[in-house]
Amino acid sequence: MNKNIPNYLTTLRVILIPFFVFFMVTDYAGAASKWISLAIFIIASLTDFLDGYLARKHNLVSNFGKFMDPLADKMLVSSAMICLTEQGRLAAWIVIIIISREFIISGFRLIAADNGVVIAASYWGKFKTNFQMFMIILLIADLGTPAAVMIENILIVIATVLTVVSLVDYLVKNKQVLTD
């Protein structure tokens, strides 16, 4: 296997973001714009799972991947949530909580790295990301049925709670980084 495939997938995810945003915020393709943006988001999300899987399975973990993979995830999810806020599909305060968590964890990781400590992704963080991505997919699809709206609302609550829980988990498990 080409040792750069996970890095190519991460790079592809970043490249897809402007196309995703373009179709989210314009009617360039008419009613199909929503579905095109949804397809791009799903493809980009799948690259997140695939690049990590390939990197671990084939021992292809790289410094580029360690840096860019979480950054690409944050860029994709944040872009989607900002677009959904603009469309009135997601409350701004929820987006602020979720993006603030990402800034806090990124800063925390920088401090840890400066002290020679690597903070690995936790299961809470992975659950958070999965629920955020499923939430975004349903919000973009905007099916409008009562069942879909109920599921969207449940996913919004779960994603927000997991965001806070994963933040607390990171801080508690790694509090020595702040005290050193």
Phi and psi restraints in degrees (value plus and minus 20) as a CYANA .aco file:
   2 ASN   PHI     -81.0   -41.0
   2 ASN   PSI     107.0   147.0
   3 LYS   PHI     -88.2   -48.2
   3 LYS   PSI     -30.4     9.6
   4 ASN   PHI    -117.5   -77.5
   4 ASN   PSI     -22.4    17.6
   5 ILE   PHI     -76.4   -36.4
   5 ILE   PSI     -66.7   -26.7
   6 PRO   PHI     -78.8   -38.8
   6 PRO   PSI     -58.8   -18.8
   7 ASN   PHI     -88.6   -48.6
   7 ASN   PSI     -56.7   -16.7
   8 TYR   PHI     -83.1   -43.1
   8 TYR   PSI     -59.8   -19.8
   9 LEU   PHI     -85.4   -45.4
   9 LEU   PSI     -60.8   -20.8
  10 THR   PHI     -82.8   -42.8
  10 THR   PSI     -64.4   -24.4
  11 THR   PHI     -83.2   -43.2
  11 THR   PSI     -60.3   -20.3
  12 LEU   PHI     -79.0   -39.0
  12 LEU   PSI     -61.5   -21.5
  13 ARG   PHI     -78.6   -38.6
  13 ARG   PSI     -64.3   -24.3
  14 VAL   PHI     -85.1   -45.1
  14 VAL   PSI     -61.9   -21.9
  15 ILE   PHI     -84.2   -44.2
  15 ILE   PSI     -53.7   -13.7
  16 LEU   PHI     -90.9   -50.9
  16 LEU   PSI     -43.3    -3.3
  17 ILE   PHI     -77.5   -37.5
  17 ILE   PSI     -70.1   -30.1
  18 PRO   PHI     -82.2   -42.2
  18 PRO   PSI     -54.3   -14.3
  19 PHE   PHI     -87.3   -47.3
  19 PHE   PSI     -62.6   -22.6
  20 PHE   PHI     -78.1   -38.1
  20 PHE   PSI     -70.5   -30.5
  21 VAL   PHI     -81.9   -41.9
  21 VAL   PSI     -62.9   -22.9
  22 PHE   PHI     -74.6   -34.6
  22 PHE   PSI     -69.3   -29.3
  23 PHE   PHI     -94.4   -54.4
  23 PHE   PSI     -44.4    -4.4
  24 MET   PHI     -89.5   -49.5
  24 MET   PSI     -57.7   -17.7
  25 VAL   PHI    -124.4   -84.4
  25 VAL   PSI     -21.0    19.0
  26 THR   PHI    -143.4  -103.4
  26 THR   PSI     146.2   186.2
  27 ASP   PHI    -128.4   -88.4
  27 ASP   PSI      12.9    52.9
  28 TYR   PHI     -72.8   -32.8
  28 TYR   PSI     -61.5   -21.5
  29 ALA   PHI    -124.0   -84.0
  29 ALA   PSI       2.9    42.9
  30 GLY   PHI      44.5    84.5
  30 GLY   PSI    -161.2  -121.2
  31 ALA   PHI     -83.2   -43.2
  31 ALA   PSI     -41.1    -1.1
  32 ALA   PHI     -93.0   -53.0
  32 ALA   PSI     -36.7     3.3
  33 SER   PHI     -75.2   -35.2
  33 SER   PSI     -62.7   -22.7
  34 LYS   PHI     -79.8   -39.8
  34 LYS   PSI     -64.7   -24.7
  35 TRP   PHI     -92.6   -52.6
  35 TRP   PSI     -53.3   -13.3
  36 ILE   PHI     -86.3   -46.3
  36 ILE   PSI     -65.6   -25.6
  37 SER   PHI     -82.8   -42.8
  37 SER   PSI     -58.7   -18.7
  38 LEU   PHI     -82.9   -42.9
  38 LEU   PSI     -65.3   -25.3
  39 ALA   PHI     -81.9   -41.9
  39 ALA   PSI     -63.3   -23.3
  40 ILE   PHI     -82.9   -42.9
  40 ILE   PSI     -62.8   -22.8
  41 PHE   PHI     -82.8   -42.8
  41 PHE   PSI     -63.5   -23.5
  42 ILE   PHI     -83.5   -43.5
  42 ILE   PSI     -64.8   -24.8
  43 ILE   PHI     -80.9   -40.9
  43 ILE   PSI     -66.3   -26.3
  44 ALA   PHI     -81.8   -41.8
  44 ALA   PSI     -60.9   -20.9
  45 SER   PHI     -83.8   -43.8
  45 SER   PSI     -60.3   -20.3
  46 LEU   PHI     -85.2   -45.2
  46 LEU   PSI     -53.3   -13.3
  47 THR   PHI     -83.6   -43.6
  47 THR   PSI     -50.4   -10.4
  48 ASP   PHI     -82.7   -42.7
  48 ASP   PSI     -66.9   -26.9
  49 PHE   PHI     -88.9   -48.9
  49 PHE   PSI     -61.9   -21.9
  50 LEU   PHI     -89.1   -49.1
  50 LEU   PSI     -62.0   -22.0
  51 ASP   PHI     -85.2   -45.2
  51 ASP   PSI     -61.2   -21.2
  52 GLY   PHI     -85.4   -45.4
  52 GLY   PSI     -62.0   -22.0
  53 TYR   PHI     -81.1   -41.1
  53 TYR   PSI     -68.3   -28.3
  54 LEU   PHI     -85.5   -45.5
  54 LEU   PSI     -60.2   -20.2
  55 ALA   PHI     -83.1   -43.1
  55 ALA   PSI     -62.3   -22.3
  56 ARG   PHI     -93.4   -53.4
  56 ARG   PSI     -64.9   -24.9
  57 LYS   PHI     -82.4   -42.4
  57 LYS   PSI     -59.5   -19.5
  58 HIS   PHI    -125.8   -85.8
  58 HIS   PSI      -5.3    34.7
  59 ASN   PHI      32.0    72.0
  59 ASN   PSI      30.9    70.9
  60 LEU   PHI    -132.9   -92.9
  60 LEU   PSI       8.2    48.2
  61 VAL   PHI     -86.7   -46.7
  61 VAL   PSI     110.4   150.4
  62 SER   PHI    -149.3  -109.3
  62 SER   PSI     142.5   182.5
  63 ASN   PHI     -83.0   -43.0
  63 ASN   PSI     -58.2   -18.2
  64 PHE   PHI     -78.7   -38.7
  64 PHE   PSI     -67.5   -27.5
  65 GLY   PHI     -84.4   -44.4
  65 GLY   PSI     -61.1   -21.1
  66 LYS   PHI     -80.7   -40.7
  66 LYS   PSI     -56.0   -16.0
  67 PHE   PHI    -103.5   -63.5
  67 PHE   PSI     -70.4   -30.4
  68 MET   PHI     -99.4   -59.4
  68 MET   PSI     -51.9   -11.9
  69 ASP   PHI     -79.6   -39.6
  69 ASP   PSI     -73.5   -33.5
  70 PRO   PHI     -86.5   -46.5
  70 PRO   PSI     -51.9   -11.9
  71 LEU   PHI     -86.5   -46.5
  71 LEU   PSI     -62.8   -22.8
  72 ALA   PHI     -81.7   -41.7
  72 ALA   PSI     -60.6   -20.6
  73 ASP   PHI     -80.6   -40.6
  73 ASP   PSI     -67.7   -27.7
  74 LYS   PHI     -82.6   -42.6
  74 LYS   PSI     -60.5   -20.5
  75 MET   PHI     -84.5   -44.5
  75 MET   PSI     -63.6   -23.6
  76 LEU   PHI     -84.9   -44.9
  76 LEU   PSI     -72.7   -32.7
  77 VAL   PHI     -85.6   -45.6
  77 VAL   PSI     -63.4   -23.4
  78 SER   PHI     -83.4   -43.4
  78 SER   PSI     -63.7   -23.7
  79 SER   PHI     -79.5   -39.5
  79 SER   PSI     -64.5   -24.5
  80 ALA   PHI     -83.2   -43.2
  80 ALA   PSI     -65.9   -25.9
  81 MET   PHI     -86.9   -46.9
  81 MET   PSI     -56.0   -16.0
  82 ILE   PHI     -85.5   -45.5
  82 ILE   PSI     -63.1   -23.1
  83 CYS   PHI     -81.6   -41.6
  83 CYS   PSI     -61.9   -21.9
  84 LEU   PHI     -86.8   -46.8
  84 LEU   PSI     -53.1   -13.1
  85 THR   PHI     -86.3   -46.3
  85 THR   PSI     -64.8   -24.8
  86 GLU   PHI     -79.1   -39.1
  86 GLU   PSI     -54.0   -14.0
  87 GLN   PHI    -104.1   -64.1
  87 GLN   PSI     -21.3    18.7
  88 GLY   PHI      57.4    97.4
  88 GLY   PSI      -2.7    37.3
  89 ARG   PHI    -113.3   -73.3
  89 ARG   PSI     -35.6     4.4
  90 LEU   PHI    -164.1  -124.1
  90 LEU   PSI     112.3   152.3
  91 ALA   PHI     -86.8   -46.8
  91 ALA   PSI     118.6   158.6
  92 ALA   PHI     -79.7   -39.7
  92 ALA   PSI     -56.8   -16.8
  93 TRP   PHI     -84.9   -44.9
  93 TRP   PSI     -51.4   -11.4
  94 ILE   PHI     -88.8   -48.8
  94 ILE   PSI     -63.8   -23.8
  95 VAL   PHI     -82.8   -42.8
  95 VAL   PSI     -59.4   -19.4
  96 ILE   PHI     -82.5   -42.5
  96 ILE   PSI     -64.1   -24.1
  97 ILE   PHI     -80.8   -40.8
  97 ILE   PSI     -67.6   -27.6
  98 ILE   PHI     -87.1   -47.1
  98 ILE   PSI     -66.1   -26.1
  99 ILE   PHI     -88.8   -48.8
  99 ILE   PSI     -56.9   -16.9
 100 SER   PHI     -81.0   -41.0
 100 SER   PSI     -60.9   -20.9
 101 ARG   PHI     -78.4   -38.4
 101 ARG   PSI     -62.0   -22.0
 102 GLU   PHI     -84.7   -44.7
 102 GLU   PSI     -61.0   -21.0
 103 PHE   PHI     -84.7   -44.7
 103 PHE   PSI     -62.4   -22.4
 104 ILE   PHI     -82.0   -42.0
 104 ILE   PSI     -68.9   -28.9
 105 ILE   PHI     -84.7   -44.7
 105 ILE   PSI     -60.0   -20.0
 106 SER   PHI     -82.9   -42.9
 106 SER   PSI     -64.0   -24.0
 107 GLY   PHI     -84.0   -44.0
 107 GLY   PSI     -61.2   -21.2
 108 PHE   PHI     -81.0   -41.0
 108 PHE   PSI     -62.8   -22.8
 109 ARG   PHI     -86.0   -46.0
 109 ARG   PSI     -55.6   -15.6
 110 LEU   PHI     -84.8   -44.8
 110 LEU   PSI     -63.1   -23.1
 111 ILE   PHI     -82.6   -42.6
 111 ILE   PSI     -64.9   -24.9
 112 ALA   PHI     -81.2   -41.2
 112 ALA   PSI     -65.9   -25.9
 113 ALA   PHI     -82.2   -42.2
 113 ALA   PSI     -57.8   -17.8
 114 ASP   PHI     -82.6   -42.6
 114 ASP   PSI     -47.0    -7.0
 115 ASN   PHI    -116.9   -76.9
 115 ASN   PSI     -10.1    29.9
 116 GLY   PHI      57.1    97.1
 116 GLY   PSI      -2.0    38.0
 117 VAL   PHI    -127.3   -87.3
 117 VAL   PSI     110.8   150.8
 118 VAL   PHI    -121.8   -81.8
 118 VAL   PSI     105.5   145.5
 119 ILE   PHI    -123.0   -83.0
 119 ILE   PSI      90.2   130.2
 120 ALA   PHI     -97.1   -57.1
 120 ALA   PSI     137.5   177.5
 121 ALA   PHI     -85.0   -45.0
 121 ALA   PSI     120.4   160.4
 122 SER   PHI    -117.8   -77.8
 122 SER   PSI     147.0   187.0
 123 TYR   PHI     -83.2   -43.2
 123 TYR   PSI     -56.5   -16.5
 124 TRP   PHI     -80.5   -40.5
 124 TRP   PSI     -62.5   -22.5
 125 GLY   PHI     -83.5   -43.5
 125 GLY   PSI     -58.7   -18.7
 126 LYS   PHI     -89.1   -49.1
 126 LYS   PSI     -61.3   -21.3
 127 PHE   PHI     -81.1   -41.1
 127 PHE   PSI     -64.1   -24.1
 128 LYS   PHI     -76.1   -36.1
 128 LYS   PSI     -69.1   -29.1
 129 THR   PHI     -81.8   -41.8
 129 THR   PSI     -64.1   -24.1
 130 ASN   PHI     -80.8   -40.8
 130 ASN   PSI     -66.4   -26.4
 131 PHE   PHI     -86.7   -46.7
 131 PHE   PSI     -57.6   -17.6
 132 GLN   PHI     -82.0   -42.0
 132 GLN   PSI     -63.3   -23.3
 133 MET   PHI     -86.9   -46.9
 133 MET   PSI     -62.0   -22.0
 134 PHE   PHI     -84.5   -44.5
 134 PHE   PSI     -60.3   -20.3
 135 MET   PHI     -79.0   -39.0
 135 MET   PSI     -67.5   -27.5
 136 ILE   PHI     -83.2   -43.2
 136 ILE   PSI     -62.6   -22.6
 137 ILE   PHI     -78.4   -38.4
 137 ILE   PSI     -67.2   -27.2
 138 LEU   PHI     -87.4   -47.4
 138 LEU   PSI     -57.4   -17.4
 139 LEU   PHI     -87.9   -47.9
 139 LEU   PSI     -57.5   -17.5
 140 ILE   PHI     -87.0   -47.0
 140 ILE   PSI     -64.4   -24.4
 141 ALA   PHI     -79.9   -39.9
 141 ALA   PSI     -56.2   -16.2
 142 ASP   PHI      26.1    66.1
 142 ASP   PSI      39.7    79.7
 143 LEU   PHI     -88.0   -48.0
 143 LEU   PSI     -48.6    -8.6
 144 GLY   PHI      59.1    99.1
 144 GLY   PSI     -24.8    15.2
 145 THR   PHI     -96.6   -56.6
 145 THR   PSI     135.2   175.2
 146 PRO   PHI     -76.5   -36.5
 146 PRO   PSI     -60.3   -20.3
 147 ALA   PHI     -85.0   -45.0
 147 ALA   PSI     -62.3   -22.3
 148 ALA   PHI     -84.7   -44.7
 148 ALA   PSI     -61.8   -21.8
 149 VAL   PHI     -83.8   -43.8
 149 VAL   PSI     -60.9   -20.9
 150 MET   PHI     -82.9   -42.9
 150 MET   PSI     -64.8   -24.8
 151 ILE   PHI     -84.6   -44.6
 151 ILE   PSI     -61.4   -21.4
 152 GLU   PHI     -76.6   -36.6
 152 GLU   PSI     -68.3   -28.3
 153 ASN   PHI     -83.4   -43.4
 153 ASN   PSI     -59.6   -19.6
 154 ILE   PHI     -83.6   -43.6
 154 ILE   PSI     -64.4   -24.4
 155 LEU   PHI     -85.0   -45.0
 155 LEU   PSI     -56.8   -16.8
 156 ILE   PHI     -81.2   -41.2
 156 ILE   PSI     -66.1   -26.1
 157 VAL   PHI     -83.9   -43.9
 157 VAL   PSI     -68.0   -28.0
 158 ILE   PHI     -82.2   -42.2
 158 ILE   PSI     -65.7   -25.7
 159 ALA   PHI     -81.4   -41.4
 159 ALA   PSI     -60.6   -20.6
 160 THR   PHI     -87.6   -47.6
 160 THR   PSI     -64.7   -24.7
 161 VAL   PHI     -82.8   -42.8
 161 VAL   PSI     -65.2   -25.2
 162 LEU   PHI     -83.6   -43.6
 162 LEU   PSI     -51.7   -11.7
 163 THR   PHI     -81.2   -41.2
 163 THR   PSI     -67.5   -27.5
 164 VAL   PHI     -89.3   -49.3
 164 VAL   PSI     -64.1   -24.1
 165 VAL   PHI     -81.4   -41.4
 165 VAL   PSI     -63.3   -23.3
 166 SER   PHI     -87.6   -47.6
 166 SER   PSI     -53.0   -13.0
 167 LEU   PHI     -84.4   -44.4
 167 LEU   PSI     -69.2   -29.2
 168 VAL   PHI     -81.3   -41.3
 168 VAL   PSI     -61.9   -21.9
 169 ASP   PHI     -78.4   -38.4
 169 ASP   PSI     -68.2   -28.2
 170 TYR   PHI     -79.8   -39.8
 170 TYR   PSI     -66.4   -26.4
 171 LEU   PHI     -87.3   -47.3
 171 LEU   PSI     -62.9   -22.9
 172 VAL   PHI     -86.6   -46.6
 172 VAL   PSI     -66.7   -26.7
 173 LYS   PHI     -88.3   -48.3
 173 LYS   PSI     -41.1    -1.1
 174 ASN   PHI    -145.8  -105.8
 174 ASN   PSI       7.3    47.3
 175 LYS   PHI     -81.9   -41.9
 175 LYS   PSI     -43.8    -3.8
 176 GLN   PHI     -82.7   -42.7
 176 GLN   PSI     -43.8    -3.8
 177 VAL   PHI     -82.1   -42.1
 177 VAL   PSI     -58.8   -18.8
 178 LEU   PHI     -98.8   -58.8
 178 LEU   PSI     -44.9    -4.9
 179 THR   PHI    -110.7   -70.7
 179 THR   PSI     -35.4     4.6
